[in-house]
Amino acid sequence: MTNSKTGSNHGVNTRLAHTGNDPRSFYGFVNPPVVHASTVLFPDAETIESRNQPYTYGTYGTPTTDALNKAMDALEGSAGTVAVPSGLAAITLPFMAALSAGDHLLVVDSVYTPTRNLCHGMLARFGVETTYYDPAIGADIEKLMRPNTKLVHTEAPGSNTFEMQDIPAIAEIAHAHGALVSMDNTWATPLFFKPLDHGVDISIHAATKYPAGHSDVLIGTVSANETAWPALWKTFTMMGICAAPDDSYMTLRGLRTMGVRLERHQQSALEIARELESMPGVARVLHPALESFPGHALWKRDFCGSSGIFSIVLDIADSSRHRAKAHAFLDALEIFGLGYSWGGYESLAVAVNLSDRTIALPPKEGPVIRLQIGLEDCPDLLADIERGLAAAAAA
Ligand SMILES: Cc1ncc(COP(=O)(O)O)c(C=O)c1O
């Protein structure tokens, strides 16, 4: 399936343009067909009994999902990838694959909130105990490992507050104790961080974000190394949570331009983050690529780029005014939309709720506003943020 002319020695945009499908398998058409399928026919009784043909049932995969999965394998360096109907489903699947009743799970405290909901809302019911850990823990995670710890879940940078993690140090300890390591790698995409090269076993993407890139698709991918792949594949086939054909196609289409889009997201987000650092009304800018950010050294050591989402902490001494001033900021914005699912071409802002944190506590200086910097022109976006800050100051 994979175009054999492009390999890991080529630049990332060359690989993004050519990995996944092989036009020669589809009569020369550049893009793979969108295969809508439940039933797959077999030529005779012996083949249907042995199932000895590439495709056997819609939920297991089609040439469309394979094209996307192969492209992700090429980017992640994984042994196998599955595509599922959302980023949250992509987090759920490896948890289901790795954990059983009586097991212990370690999850970073700055995790995407619905992951936390999964842990206390469903895994607890199934007899899995979760302990949350400090994103800055590094090799000290050893102190939290138990004989029954089967999975260490990481997310770097953390959701909304962007704490970095020492992924190689955590992976080394987890493996020494026989646990697998999963990582929500949505922020960086495989272009800016390759988890499997840093000791992670399972790399998770809300491909809804930058891979699909246009705020019109929900999809997730899970890519595993040789160790984690067999259980992941088995669980995928047992649960029937497979990505839809049109969404898989749209995501592969999105991947073709992800490199150029991310370059622009990166550049604009950094330009705006740097401006915001010295802007009145802003106490702090939470962006791992800024030298002022506490996790910057880890980001610089392990990552090769930064994407378009970061947060600002508004500078509001009176805590009783935090909510009103955050609302004034958001309501004054004309270009930034108010919404959650980031990674599209348009800029977004949202006041984040950090009340679930127990270790990575919320900043005290003021409310945290998360900004997704889209593909619009920077001067327009900066003027919009200045409008928001002026409204917050006046409120
Ligand atoms: C870090 C992270 N992981 C996972 C998800 C879930 O993705 P989806 O919306 O596709 O379920 C999100 C969504 O915002 C996210 O920010």
PDBQT file of the ligand as one rigid body, heavy atoms in Angstrom, charges set to zero:
ROOT
HETATM    1  C1  LIG A 401      -5.121  16.670  24.132  1.00  0.00    +0.000 C 
HETATM    2  C2  LIG A 401      -6.406  16.124  23.601  1.00  0.00    +0.000 A 
HETATM    3  N1  LIG A 401      -6.546  14.805  23.492  1.00  0.00    +0.000 NA
HETATM    4  C3  LIG A 401      -7.685  14.260  23.034  1.00  0.00    +0.000 A 
HETATM    5  C4  LIG A 401      -8.748  15.040  22.653  1.00  0.00    +0.000 A 
HETATM    6  C5  LIG A 401     -10.028  14.380  22.189  1.00  0.00    +0.000 C 
HETATM    7  O1  LIG A 401     -10.238  14.534  20.836  1.00  0.00    +0.000 OA
HETATM    8  P1  LIG A 401     -11.682  14.380  20.189  1.00  0.00    +0.000 P 
HETATM    9  O2  LIG A 401     -12.337  15.708  20.263  1.00  0.00    +0.000 OA
HETATM   10  O3  LIG A 401     -11.403  13.929  18.793  1.00  0.00    +0.000 OA
HETATM   11  O4  LIG A 401     -12.407  13.315  20.972  1.00  0.00    +0.000 OA
HETATM   12  C6  LIG A 401      -8.647  16.426  22.732  1.00  0.00    +0.000 A 
HETATM   13  C7  LIG A 401      -9.778  17.297  22.330  1.00  0.00    +0.000 C 
HETATM   14  O5  LIG A 401      -9.832  18.466  22.588  1.00  0.00    +0.000 OA
HETATM   15  C8  LIG A 401      -7.446  16.991  23.225  1.00  0.00    +0.000 A 
HETATM   16  O6  LIG A 401      -7.304  18.318  23.375  1.00  0.00    +0.000 OA
ENDROOT
TORSDOF 0
